[in-house]
């Protein structure tokens, strides 16, 4: 097998971080740390951020 290194571009790390952030928002909402109104507003915003990140082109790819 060839020695393949992961891309160091920050663009590739944004989507996994946004997915984890969505998970944390839902978890904190279930623990009643965030109100249900806050959770219902923030998760669509996070999905928009993920979509915009996916649409952006990376210079290294």
ABEGO torsion letter per residue (X at the ends): XBBBBBBABAAAAAAAAAAAAAAAAAAAAAAGABBAAAAAAAAAAAAAAAAAAAABBBAAX
